[in-house]
Amino acid sequence: MKKRKLSPVGVIIKKRLIEMGKTQYQLAAEVGTSSNYIYLIMIGERSGRSFIPKIAQALGLDSNEISKTA
C-alpha cells in the first residue's frame, strides 16, 4: 500500500497534534467525525470545509489561517 502525502492543511494539523500530544482519534471525537474523515482531510481527499472551524478551535489555531491553506 502506497503511503499518502499530507496536504498543506494536513501538515498543519499533524504538527499541532504532535505539539499538543493529541491523536487523530481524539481530534475526531472532539469535532464530531471519524478519524478516517480527519485522515481524508489531512491527505487532501476531502476539503472538510464544515469541520475546519471546529478542528482549528480544538487545536487552538486560527481557522482563517487553515482555510487559506485548504
PQR file with spaces between the fields and no chain letter, atoms N, CA, C, O and H, PARSE charges and radii, in Angstrom:
ATOM       1  N    MET     1       0.844   -1.187    0.000 -0.4000 1.5000
ATOM       2  CA   MET     1       0.000    0.000    0.000 -0.0000 2.0000
ATOM       3  C    MET     1       0.888    1.249    0.000  0.5500 1.7000
ATOM       4  O    MET     1       1.835    1.362    0.778 -0.5500 1.4000
ATOM       5  N    LYS     2       0.553    2.169   -0.887 -0.4000 1.5000
ATOM       6  CA   LYS     2       1.339    3.389   -1.025 -0.0000 2.0000
ATOM       7  C    LYS     2       0.989    4.375    0.093  0.5500 1.7000
ATOM       8  O    LYS     2      -0.182    4.617    0.384 -0.5500 1.4000
ATOM       9  H    LYS     2      -0.217    2.076   -1.519  0.4000 1.0000
ATOM      10  N    LYS     3       2.025    4.934    0.705 -0.4000 1.5000
ATOM      11  CA   LYS     3       1.797    5.922    1.756 -0.0000 2.0000
ATOM      12  C    LYS     3       1.423    7.256    1.109  0.5500 1.7000
ATOM      13  O    LYS     3       2.095    7.724    0.190 -0.5500 1.4000
ATOM      14  H    LYS     3       2.977    4.738    0.468  0.4000 1.0000
ATOM      15  N    ARG     4       0.366    7.844    1.593 -0.4000 1.5000
ATOM      16  CA   ARG     4      -0.115    9.113    1.037 -0.0000 2.0000
ATOM      17  C    ARG     4       0.613   10.285    1.672  0.5500 1.7000
ATOM      18  O    ARG     4       0.990   10.246    2.843 -0.5500 1.4000
ATOM      19  H    ARG     4      -0.180    7.464    2.340  0.4000 1.0000
ATOM      20  N    LYS     5       0.803   11.330    0.875 -0.4000 1.5000
ATOM      21  CA   LYS     5       1.440   12.547    1.383 -0.0000 2.0000
ATOM      22  C    LYS     5       0.388   13.466    1.988  0.5500 1.7000
ATOM      23  O    LYS     5      -0.748   13.533    1.518 -0.5500 1.4000
ATOM      24  H    LYS     5       0.497   11.362   -0.077  0.4000 1.0000
ATOM      25  N    LEU     6       0.788   14.167    3.032 -0.4000 1.5000
ATOM      26  CA   LEU     6      -0.110   15.116    3.668 -0.0000 2.0000
ATOM      27  C    LEU     6      -0.261   16.367    2.809  0.5500 1.7000
ATOM      28  O    LEU     6       0.686   16.810    2.160 -0.5500 1.4000
ATOM      29  H    LEU     6       1.710   14.113    3.414  0.4000 1.0000
ATOM      30  N    SER     7      -1.454   16.921    2.817 -0.4000 1.5000
ATOM      31  CA   SER     7      -1.701   18.200    2.157 -0.0000 2.0000
ATOM      32  C    SER     7      -1.134   19.306    3.061  0.5500 1.7000
ATOM      33  O    SER     7      -0.764   19.034    4.203 -0.5500 1.4000
ATOM      34  H    SER     7      -2.224   16.561    3.344  0.4000 1.0000
ATOM      35  N    PRO     8      -1.061   20.547    2.563 -0.5600 1.5000
ATOM      36  CA   PRO     8      -0.601   21.647    3.430  0.2800 2.0000
ATOM      37  C    PRO     8      -1.421   21.761    4.714  0.5500 1.7000
ATOM      38  O    PRO     8      -0.867   22.041    5.778 -0.5500 1.4000
ATOM      39  N    VAL     9      -2.735   21.545    4.625 -0.4000 1.5000
ATOM      40  CA   VAL     9      -3.587   21.573    5.812 -0.0000 2.0000
ATOM      41  C    VAL     9      -3.231   20.400    6.725  0.5500 1.7000
ATOM      42  O    VAL     9      -3.165   20.546    7.946 -0.5500 1.4000
ATOM      43  H    VAL     9      -3.184   21.318    3.761  0.4000 1.0000
ATOM      44  N    GLY    10      -3.006   19.254    6.123 -0.4000 1.5000
ATOM      45  CA   GLY    10      -2.635   18.067    6.880 -0.0000 2.0000
ATOM      46  C    GLY    10      -1.351   18.248    7.663  0.5500 1.7000
ATOM      47  O    GLY    10      -1.226   17.775    8.792 -0.5500 1.4000
ATOM      48  H    GLY    10      -3.060   19.136    5.132  0.4000 1.0000
ATOM      49  N    VAL    11      -0.394   18.939    7.054 -0.4000 1.5000
ATOM      50  CA   VAL    11       0.883   19.205    7.731 -0.0000 2.0000
ATOM      51  C    VAL    11       0.648   20.070    8.966  0.5500 1.7000
ATOM      52  O    VAL    11       1.218   19.815   10.026 -0.5500 1.4000
ATOM      53  H    VAL    11      -0.495   19.324    6.137  0.4000 1.0000
ATOM      54  N    ILE    12      -0.194   21.094    8.825 -0.4000 1.5000
ATOM      55  CA   ILE    12      -0.506   21.985    9.950 -0.0000 2.0000
ATOM      56  C    ILE    12      -1.198   21.200   11.063  0.5500 1.7000
ATOM      57  O    ILE    12      -0.834   21.319   12.232 -0.5500 1.4000
ATOM      58  H    ILE    12      -0.657   21.301    7.964  0.4000 1.0000
ATOM      59  N    ILE    13      -2.195   20.399   10.693 -0.4000 1.5000
ATOM      60  CA   ILE    13      -2.948   19.625   11.684 -0.0000 2.0000
ATOM      61  C    ILE    13      -2.029   18.628   12.383  0.5500 1.7000
ATOM      62  O    ILE    13      -2.044   18.523   13.609 -0.5500 1.4000
ATOM      63  H    ILE    13      -2.491   20.302    9.743  0.4000 1.0000
ATOM      64  N    LYS    14      -1.232   17.900   11.612 -0.4000 1.5000
ATOM      65  CA   LYS    14      -0.337   16.884   12.179 -0.0000 2.0000
ATOM      66  C    LYS    14       0.662   17.514   13.147  0.5500 1.7000
ATOM      67  O    LYS    14       0.882   17.001   14.244 -0.5500 1.4000
ATOM      68  H    LYS    14      -1.219   17.985   10.616  0.4000 1.0000
ATOM      69  N    LYS    15       1.263   18.628   12.733 -0.4000 1.5000
ATOM      70  CA   LYS    15       2.244   19.305   13.580 -0.0000 2.0000
ATOM      71  C    LYS    15       1.619   19.730   14.900  0.5500 1.7000
ATOM      72  O    LYS    15       2.214   19.562   15.964 -0.5500 1.4000
ATOM      73  H    LYS    15       1.084   19.045   11.842  0.4000 1.0000
ATOM      74  N    ARG    16       0.409   20.283   14.821 -0.4000 1.5000
ATOM      75  CA   ARG    16      -0.264   20.764   16.029 -0.0000 2.0000
ATOM      76  C    ARG    16      -0.690   19.592   16.931  0.5500 1.7000
ATOM      77  O    ARG    16      -0.617   19.692   18.155 -0.5500 1.4000
ATOM      78  H    ARG    16      -0.075   20.419   13.956  0.4000 1.0000
ATOM      79  N    LEU    17      -1.126   18.500   16.331 -0.4000 1.5000
ATOM      80  CA   LEU    17      -1.486   17.320   17.117 -0.0000 2.0000
ATOM      81  C    LEU    17      -0.281   16.826   17.914  0.5500 1.7000
ATOM      82  O    LEU    17      -0.405   16.482   19.089 -0.5500 1.4000
ATOM      83  H    LEU    17      -1.185   18.418   15.336  0.4000 1.0000
ATOM      84  N    ILE    18       0.879   16.792   17.270 -0.4000 1.5000
ATOM      85  CA   ILE    18       2.101   16.351   17.932 -0.0000 2.0000
ATOM      86  C    ILE    18       2.458   17.302   19.068  0.5500 1.7000
ATOM      87  O    ILE    18       2.797   16.866   20.168 -0.5500 1.4000
ATOM      88  H    ILE    18       0.980   17.071   16.315  0.4000 1.0000
ATOM      89  N    GLU    19       2.381   18.611   18.796 -0.4000 1.5000
ATOM      90  CA   GLU    19       2.697   19.611   19.824 -0.0000 2.0000
ATOM      91  C    GLU    19       1.798   19.464   21.049  0.5500 1.7000
ATOM      92  O    GLU    19       2.243   19.641   22.184 -0.5500 1.4000
ATOM      93  H    GLU    19       2.106   18.966   17.902  0.4000 1.0000
ATOM      94  N    MET    20       0.534   19.139   20.806 -0.4000 1.5000
ATOM      95  CA   MET    20      -0.438   19.048   21.897 -0.0000 2.0000
ATOM      96  C    MET    20      -0.498   17.652   22.528  0.5500 1.7000
ATOM      97  O    MET    20      -1.136   17.463   23.564 -0.5500 1.4000
ATOM      98  H    MET    20       0.173   18.995   19.885  0.4000 1.0000
ATOM      99  N    GLY    21       0.161   16.689   21.907 -0.4000 1.5000
ATOM     100  CA   GLY    21       0.120   15.323   22.416 -0.0000 2.0000
ATOM     101  C    GLY    21      -1.237   14.664   22.223  0.5500 1.7000
ATOM     102  O    GLY    21      -1.643   13.815   23.016 -0.5500 1.4000
ATOM     103  H    GLY    21       0.680   16.843   21.066  0.4000 1.0000
ATOM     104  N    LYS    22      -1.942   15.064   21.157 -0.4000 1.5000
ATOM     105  CA   LYS    22      -3.262   14.507   20.863 -0.0000 2.0000
ATOM     106  C    LYS    22      -3.149   13.526   19.698  0.5500 1.7000
ATOM     107  O    LYS    22      -2.208   13.574   18.907 -0.5500 1.4000
ATOM     108  H    LYS    22      -1.613   15.754   20.512  0.4000 1.0000
ATOM     109  N    THR    23      -4.131   12.645   19.619 -0.4000 1.5000
ATOM     110  CA   THR    23      -4.191   11.724   18.496 -0.0000 2.0000
ATOM     111  C    THR    23      -5.266   12.183   17.510  0.5500 1.7000
ATOM     112  O    THR    23      -6.112   13.021   17.820 -0.5500 1.4000
ATOM     113  H    THR    23      -4.895   12.606   20.262  0.4000 1.0000
ATOM     114  N    GLN    24      -5.199   11.608   16.327 -0.4000 1.5000
ATOM     115  CA   GLN    24      -6.205   11.875   15.313 -0.0000 2.0000
ATOM     116  C    GLN    24      -7.579   11.437   15.829  0.5500 1.7000
ATOM     117  O    GLN    24      -8.587   12.087   15.549 -0.5500 1.4000
ATOM     118  H    GLN    24      -4.511   10.928   16.075  0.4000 1.0000
ATOM     119  N    TYR    25      -7.616   10.333   16.583 -0.4000 1.5000
ATOM     120  CA   TYR    25      -8.866    9.816   17.142 -0.0000 2.0000
ATOM     121  C    TYR    25      -9.473   10.803   18.133  0.5500 1.7000
ATOM     122  O    TYR    25     -10.684   11.027   18.135 -0.5500 1.4000
ATOM     123  H    TYR    25      -6.798    9.804   16.810  0.4000 1.0000
ATOM     124  N    GLN    26      -8.622   11.393   18.979 -0.4000 1.5000
ATOM     125  CA   GLN    26      -9.111   12.373   19.953 -0.0000 2.0000
ATOM     126  C    GLN    26      -9.662   13.603   19.241  0.5500 1.7000
ATOM     127  O    GLN    26     -10.710   14.128   19.616 -0.5500 1.4000
ATOM     128  H    GLN    26      -7.638   11.211   18.978  0.4000 1.0000
ATOM     129  N    LEU    27      -8.955   14.058   18.219 -0.4000 1.5000
ATOM     130  CA   LEU    27      -9.414   15.214   17.447 -0.0000 2.0000
ATOM     131  C    LEU    27     -10.764   14.911   16.804  0.5500 1.7000
ATOM     132  O    LEU    27     -11.680   15.732   16.855 -0.5500 1.4000
ATOM     133  H    LEU    27      -8.103   13.631   17.915  0.4000 1.0000
ATOM     134  N    ALA    28     -10.882   13.738   16.204 -0.4000 1.5000
ATOM     135  CA   ALA    28     -12.128   13.343   15.545 -0.0000 2.0000
ATOM     136  C    ALA    28     -13.291   13.349   16.536  0.5500 1.7000
ATOM     137  O    ALA    28     -14.379   13.827   16.214 -0.5500 1.4000
ATOM     138  H    ALA    28     -10.138   13.071   16.162  0.4000 1.0000
ATOM     139  N    ALA    29     -13.067   12.824   17.730 -0.4000 1.5000
ATOM     140  CA   ALA    29     -14.117   12.795   18.758 -0.0000 2.0000
ATOM     141  C    ALA    29     -14.518   14.213   19.158  0.5500 1.7000
ATOM     142  O    ALA    29     -15.700   14.491   19.364 -0.5500 1.4000
ATOM     143  H    ALA    29     -12.183   12.436   17.992  0.4000 1.0000
ATOM     144  N    GLU    30     -13.538   15.106   19.269 -0.4000 1.5000
ATOM     145  CA   GLU    30     -13.824   16.490   19.664 -0.0000 2.0000
ATOM     146  C    GLU    30     -14.640   17.233   18.620  0.5500 1.7000
ATOM     147  O    GLU    30     -15.513   18.028   18.970 -0.5500 1.4000
ATOM     148  H    GLU    30     -12.579   14.880   19.102  0.4000 1.0000
ATOM     149  N    VAL    31     -14.370   16.986   17.340 -0.4000 1.5000
ATOM     150  CA   VAL    31     -15.069   17.734   16.289 -0.0000 2.0000
ATOM     151  C    VAL    31     -16.313   17.004   15.774  0.5500 1.7000
ATOM     152  O    VAL    31     -17.071   17.559   14.979 -0.5500 1.4000
ATOM     153  H    VAL    31     -13.661   16.341   17.056  0.4000 1.0000
ATOM     154  N    GLY    32     -16.523   15.764   16.223 -0.4000 1.5000
ATOM     155  CA   GLY    32     -17.744   15.048   15.863 -0.0000 2.0000
ATOM     156  C    GLY    32     -17.703   14.353   14.521  0.5500 1.7000
ATOM     157  O    GLY    32     -18.692   14.360   13.788 -0.5500 1.4000
ATOM     158  H    GLY    32     -15.907   15.314   16.869  0.4000 1.0000
ATOM     159  N    THR    33     -16.585   13.758   14.192 -0.4000 1.5000
ATOM     160  CA   THR    33     -16.479   12.990   12.951 -0.0000 2.0000
ATOM     161  C    THR    33     -15.604   11.773   13.208  0.5500 1.7000
ATOM     162  O    THR    33     -15.190   11.528   14.341 -0.5500 1.4000
ATOM     163  H    THR    33     -15.782   13.752   14.788  0.4000 1.0000
ATOM     164  N    SER    34     -15.323   11.012   12.156 -0.4000 1.5000
ATOM     165  CA   SER    34     -14.486    9.819   12.321 -0.0000 2.0000
ATOM     166  C    SER    34     -13.015   10.163   12.102  0.5500 1.7000
ATOM     167  O    SER    34     -12.684   11.154   11.452 -0.5500 1.4000
ATOM     168  H    SER    34     -15.659   11.211   11.236  0.4000 1.0000
ATOM     169  N    SER    35     -12.158    9.340   12.650 -0.4000 1.5000
ATOM     170  CA   SER    35     -10.725    9.563   12.448 -0.0000 2.0000
ATOM     171  C    SER    35     -10.371    9.351   10.982  0.5500 1.7000
ATOM     172  O    SER    35      -9.428    9.958   10.474 -0.5500 1.4000
ATOM     173  H    SER    35     -12.428    8.536   13.178  0.4000 1.0000
ATOM     174  N    ASN    36     -11.122    8.493   10.303 -0.4000 1.5000
ATOM     175  CA   ASN    36     -10.885    8.273    8.872 -0.0000 2.0000
ATOM     176  C    ASN    36     -11.165    9.554    8.085  0.5500 1.7000
ATOM     177  O    ASN    36     -10.430    9.887    7.156 -0.5500 1.4000
ATOM     178  H    ASN    36     -11.888    8.000   10.715  0.4000 1.0000
ATOM     179  N    TYR    37     -12.222   10.266    8.454 -0.4000 1.5000
ATOM     180  CA   TYR    37     -12.540   11.517    7.757 -0.0000 2.0000
ATOM     181  C    TYR    37     -11.459   12.569    8.027  0.5500 1.7000
ATOM     182  O    TYR    37     -11.099   13.328    7.126 -0.5500 1.4000
ATOM     183  H    TYR    37     -12.819    9.996    9.209  0.4000 1.0000
ATOM     184  N    ILE    38     -10.944   12.620    9.249 -0.4000 1.5000
ATOM     185  CA   ILE    38      -9.838   13.529    9.565 -0.0000 2.0000
ATOM     186  C    ILE    38      -8.646   13.196    8.676  0.5500 1.7000
ATOM     187  O    ILE    38      -7.990   14.088    8.137 -0.5500 1.4000
ATOM     188  H    ILE    38     -11.236   12.004    9.980  0.4000 1.0000
ATOM     189  N    TYR    39      -8.372   11.898    8.529 -0.4000 1.5000
ATOM     190  CA   TYR    39      -7.272   11.449    7.668 -0.0000 2.0000
ATOM     191  C    TYR    39      -7.494   11.922    6.229  0.5500 1.7000
ATOM     192  O    TYR    39      -6.562   12.410    5.589 -0.5500 1.4000
ATOM     193  H    TYR    39      -8.904   11.173    8.967  0.4000 1.0000
ATOM     194  N    LEU    40      -8.718   11.780    5.718 -0.4000 1.5000
ATOM     195  CA   LEU    40      -9.016   12.205    4.344 -0.0000 2.0000
ATOM     196  C    LEU    40      -8.814   13.711    4.174  0.5500 1.7000
ATOM     197  O    LEU    40      -8.361   14.162    3.121 -0.5500 1.4000
ATOM     198  H    LEU    40      -9.474   11.383    6.238  0.4000 1.0000
ATOM     199  N    ILE    41      -9.144   14.481    5.195 -0.4000 1.5000
ATOM     200  CA   ILE    41      -8.896   15.926    5.163 -0.0000 2.0000
ATOM     201  C    ILE    41      -7.382   16.171    5.126  0.5500 1.7000
ATOM     202  O    ILE    41      -6.898   17.018    4.376 -0.5500 1.4000
ATOM     203  H    ILE    41      -9.512   14.115    6.050  0.4000 1.0000
ATOM     204  N    MET    42      -6.648   15.420    5.945 -0.4000 1.5000
ATOM     205  CA   MET    42      -5.203   15.625    6.062 -0.0000 2.0000
ATOM     206  C    MET    42      -4.443   15.278    4.782  0.5500 1.7000
ATOM     207  O    MET    42      -3.396   15.864    4.507 -0.5500 1.4000
ATOM     208  H    MET    42      -7.042   14.732    6.555  0.4000 1.0000
ATOM     209  N    ILE    43      -4.964   14.327    3.994 -0.4000 1.5000
ATOM     210  CA   ILE    43      -4.278   13.986    2.739 -0.0000 2.0000
ATOM     211  C    ILE    43      -4.878   14.714    1.537  0.5500 1.7000
ATOM     212  O    ILE    43      -4.434   14.531    0.403 -0.5500 1.4000
ATOM     213  H    ILE    43      -5.814   13.851    4.217  0.4000 1.0000
ATOM     214  N    GLY    44      -5.887   15.537    1.797 -0.4000 1.5000
ATOM     215  CA   GLY    44      -6.457   16.347    0.727 -0.0000 2.0000
ATOM     216  C    GLY    44      -7.532   15.671   -0.091  0.5500 1.7000
ATOM     217  O    GLY    44      -7.929   16.198   -1.130 -0.5500 1.4000
ATOM     218  H    GLY    44      -6.247   15.686    2.718  0.4000 1.0000
ATOM     219  N    GLU    45      -8.021   14.514    0.345 -0.4000 1.5000
ATOM     220  CA   GLU    45      -9.089   13.811   -0.379 -0.0000 2.0000
ATOM     221  C    GLU    45     -10.449   14.469   -0.131  0.5500 1.7000
ATOM     222  O    GLU    45     -11.350   14.382   -0.966 -0.5500 1.4000
ATOM     223  H    GLU    45      -7.698   14.086    1.189  0.4000 1.0000
ATOM     224  N    ARG    46     -10.589   15.121    1.015 -0.4000 1.5000
ATOM     225  CA   ARG    46     -11.809   15.849    1.373 -0.0000 2.0000
ATOM     226  C    ARG    46     -11.420   17.243    1.825  0.5500 1.7000
ATOM     227  O    ARG    46     -10.371   17.441    2.438 -0.5500 1.4000
ATOM     228  H    ARG    46      -9.858   15.191    1.694  0.4000 1.0000
ATOM     229  N    SER    47     -12.274   18.207    1.516 -0.4000 1.5000
ATOM     230  CA   SER    47     -11.965   19.584    1.921 -0.0000 2.0000
ATOM     231  C    SER    47     -12.201   19.767    3.419  0.5500 1.7000
ATOM     232  O    SER    47     -11.481   20.520    4.075 -0.5500 1.4000
ATOM     233  H    SER    47     -13.126   18.046    1.017  0.4000 1.0000
ATOM     234  N    GLY    48     -13.203   19.086    3.956 -0.4000 1.5000
ATOM     235  CA   GLY    48     -13.520   19.216    5.371 -0.0000 2.0000
ATOM     236  C    GLY    48     -13.976   20.611    5.736  0.5500 1.7000
ATOM     237  O    GLY    48     -13.877   21.024    6.892 -0.5500 1.4000
ATOM     238  H    GLY    48     -13.788   18.475    3.423  0.4000 1.0000
ATOM     239  N    ARG    49     -14.476   21.337    4.753 -0.4000 1.5000
ATOM     240  CA   ARG    49     -14.837   22.743    4.940 -0.0000 2.0000
ATOM     241  C    ARG    49     -15.713   22.965    6.170  0.5500 1.7000
ATOM     242  O    ARG    49     -15.514   23.930    6.908 -0.5500 1.4000
ATOM     243  H    ARG    49     -14.556   21.002    3.814  0.4000 1.0000
ATOM     244  N    SER    50     -16.675   22.082    6.391 -0.4000 1.5000
ATOM     245  CA   SER    50     -17.574   22.266    7.541 -0.0000 2.0000
ATOM     246  C    SER    50     -16.883   21.952    8.868  0.5500 1.7000
ATOM     247  O    SER    50     -17.340   22.398    9.921 -0.5500 1.4000
ATOM     248  H    SER    50     -16.837   21.299    5.791  0.4000 1.0000
ATOM     249  N    PHE    51     -15.788   21.190    8.827 -0.4000 1.5000
ATOM     250  CA   PHE    51     -15.092   20.829   10.059 -0.0000 2.0000
ATOM     251  C    PHE    51     -13.880   21.706   10.366  0.5500 1.7000
ATOM     252  O    PHE    51     -13.378   21.686   11.490 -0.5500 1.4000
ATOM     253  H    PHE    51     -15.417   20.828    7.971  0.4000 1.0000
ATOM     254  N    ILE    52     -13.404   22.470    9.392 -0.4000 1.5000
ATOM     255  CA   ILE    52     -12.187   23.277    9.591 -0.0000 2.0000
ATOM     256  C    ILE    52     -12.306   24.205   10.804  0.5500 1.7000
ATOM     257  O    ILE    52     -11.373   24.255   11.605 -0.5500 1.4000
ATOM     258  H    ILE    52     -13.812   22.486    8.479  0.4000 1.0000
ATOM     259  N    PRO    53     -13.419   24.946   10.979 -0.5600 1.5000
ATOM     260  CA   PRO    53     -13.507   25.807   12.174  0.2800 2.0000
ATOM     261  C    PRO    53     -13.429   25.016   13.483  0.5500 1.7000
ATOM     262  O    PRO    53     -12.790   25.455   14.439 -0.5500 1.4000
ATOM     263  N    LYS    54     -14.086   23.840   13.523 -0.4000 1.5000
ATOM     264  CA   LYS    54     -14.049   23.007   14.724 -0.0000 2.0000
ATOM     265  C    LYS    54     -12.653   22.446   14.964  0.5500 1.7000
ATOM     266  O    LYS    54     -12.184   22.397   16.101 -0.5500 1.4000
ATOM     267  H    LYS    54     -14.604   23.483   12.746  0.4000 1.0000
ATOM     268  N    ILE    55     -11.995   22.027   13.897 -0.4000 1.5000
ATOM     269  CA   ILE    55     -10.628   21.499   14.006 -0.0000 2.0000
ATOM     270  C    ILE    55      -9.701   22.588   14.521  0.5500 1.7000
ATOM     271  O    ILE    55      -8.893   22.358   15.421 -0.5500 1.4000
ATOM     272  H    ILE    55     -12.375   22.067   12.973  0.4000 1.0000
ATOM     273  N    ALA    56      -9.825   23.778   13.940 -0.4000 1.5000
ATOM     274  CA   ALA    56      -8.977   24.902   14.360 -0.0000 2.0000
ATOM     275  C    ALA    56      -9.193   25.208   15.840  0.5500 1.7000
ATOM     276  O    ALA    56      -8.231   25.421   16.578 -0.5500 1.4000
ATOM     277  H    ALA    56     -10.481   23.965   13.209  0.4000 1.0000
ATOM     278  N    GLN    57     -10.447   25.230   16.274 -0.4000 1.5000
ATOM     279  CA   GLN    57     -10.751   25.523   17.678 -0.0000 2.0000
ATOM     280  C    GLN    57     -10.165   24.444   18.587  0.5500 1.7000
ATOM     281  O    GLN    57      -9.571   24.760   19.617 -0.5500 1.4000
ATOM     282  H    GLN    57     -11.229   25.056   15.675  0.4000 1.0000
ATOM     283  N    ALA    58     -10.326   23.186   18.220 -0.4000 1.5000
ATOM     284  CA   ALA    58      -9.822   22.075   19.038 -0.0000 2.0000
ATOM     285  C    ALA    58      -8.302   22.105   19.152  0.5500 1.7000
ATOM     286  O    ALA    58      -7.732   21.663   20.150 -0.5500 1.4000
ATOM     287  H    ALA    58     -10.809   22.929   17.383  0.4000 1.0000
ATOM     288  N    LEU    59      -7.648   22.637   18.105 -0.4000 1.5000
ATOM     289  CA   LEU    59      -6.185   22.672   18.100 -0.0000 2.0000
ATOM     290  C    LEU    59      -5.622   24.029   18.515  0.5500 1.7000
ATOM     291  O    LEU    59      -4.407   24.220   18.543 -0.5500 1.4000
ATOM     292  H    LEU    59      -8.110   22.996   17.294  0.4000 1.0000
ATOM     293  N    GLY    60      -6.511   24.969   18.837 -0.4000 1.5000
ATOM     294  CA   GLY    60      -6.065   26.294   19.252 -0.0000 2.0000
ATOM     295  C    GLY    60      -5.413   27.070   18.120  0.5500 1.7000
ATOM     296  O    GLY    60      -4.457   27.817   18.326 -0.5500 1.4000
ATOM     297  H    GLY    60      -7.499   24.814   18.814  0.4000 1.0000
ATOM     298  N    LEU    61      -5.949   26.877   16.917 -0.4000 1.5000
ATOM     299  CA   LEU    61      -5.410   27.552   15.731 -0.0000 2.0000
ATOM     300  C    LEU    61      -6.422   28.553   15.192  0.5500 1.7000
ATOM     301  O    LEU    61      -7.600   28.519   15.549 -0.5500 1.4000
ATOM     302  H    LEU    61      -6.725   26.269   16.749  0.4000 1.0000
ATOM     303  N    ASP    62      -5.951   29.435   14.338 -0.4000 1.5000
ATOM     304  CA   ASP    62      -6.810   30.415   13.676 -0.0000 2.0000
ATOM     305  C    ASP    62      -7.461   29.749   12.462  0.5500 1.7000
ATOM     306  O    ASP    62      -6.762   29.319   11.544 -0.5500 1.4000
ATOM     307  H    ASP    62      -4.994   29.463   14.048  0.4000 1.0000
ATOM     308  N    SER    63      -8.774   29.662   12.453 -0.4000 1.5000
ATOM     309  CA   SER    63      -9.464   28.978   11.348 -0.0000 2.0000
ATOM     310  C    SER    63      -9.241   29.675   10.010  0.5500 1.7000
ATOM     311  O    SER    63      -9.238   29.024    8.966 -0.5500 1.4000
ATOM     312  H    SER    63      -9.341   30.012   13.198  0.4000 1.0000
ATOM     313  N    ASN    64      -9.053   30.994   10.033 -0.4000 1.5000
ATOM     314  CA   ASN    64      -8.792   31.707    8.779 -0.0000 2.0000
ATOM     315  C    ASN    64      -7.461   31.262    8.169  0.5500 1.7000
ATOM     316  O    ASN    64      -7.339   31.142    6.950 -0.5500 1.4000
ATOM     317  H    ASN    64      -9.054   31.523   10.882  0.4000 1.0000
ATOM     318  N    GLU    65      -6.473   31.019    9.022 -0.4000 1.5000
ATOM     319  CA   GLU    65      -5.154   30.591    8.563 -0.0000 2.0000
ATOM     320  C    GLU    65      -5.243   29.217    7.908  0.5500 1.7000
ATOM     321  O    GLU    65      -4.645   28.981    6.858 -0.5500 1.4000
ATOM     322  H    GLU    65      -6.572   31.117   10.012  0.4000 1.0000
ATOM     323  N    ILE    66      -5.995   28.313    8.536 -0.4000 1.5000
ATOM     324  CA   ILE    66      -6.162   26.967    7.968 -0.0000 2.0000
ATOM     325  C    ILE    66      -6.966   27.041    6.687  0.5500 1.7000
ATOM     326  O    ILE    66      -6.640   26.367    5.710 -0.5500 1.4000
ATOM     327  H    ILE    66      -6.480   28.505    9.389  0.4000 1.0000
ATOM     328  N    SER    67      -8.022   27.858    6.677 -0.4000 1.5000
ATOM     329  CA   SER    67      -8.874   27.971    5.498 -0.0000 2.0000
ATOM     330  C    SER    67      -8.109   28.464    4.280  0.5500 1.7000
ATOM     331  O    SER    67      -8.385   28.034    3.160 -0.5500 1.4000
ATOM     332  H    SER    67      -8.287   28.406    7.470  0.4000 1.0000
ATOM     333  N    LYS    68      -7.154   29.357    4.484 -0.4000 1.5000
ATOM     334  CA   LYS    68      -6.336   29.853    3.368 -0.0000 2.0000
ATOM     335  C    LYS    68      -5.518   28.725    2.765  0.5500 1.7000
ATOM     336  O    LYS    68      -5.300   28.676    1.555 -0.5500 1.4000
ATOM     337  H    LYS    68      -6.930   29.707    5.394  0.4000 1.0000
ATOM     338  N    THR    69      -5.063   27.809    3.634 -0.4000 1.5000
ATOM     339  CA   THR    69      -4.234   26.700    3.183 -0.0000 2.0000
ATOM     340  C    THR    69      -5.066   25.615    2.533  0.5500 1.7000
ATOM     341  O    THR    69      -4.590   24.906    1.647 -0.5500 1.4000
ATOM     342  H    THR    69      -5.240   27.849    4.617  0.4000 1.0000
ATOM     343  N    ALA    70      -6.318   25.484    2.974 -0.4000 1.5000
ATOM     344  CA   ALA    70      -7.186   24.395    2.478 -0.0000 2.0000
ATOM     345  C    ALA    70      -7.523   24.543    1.024  0.5500 1.7000
ATOM     346  O    ALA    70      -8.239   23.710    0.469 -0.5500 1.4000
ATOM     347  H    ALA    70      -6.705   26.060    3.694  0.4000 1.0000
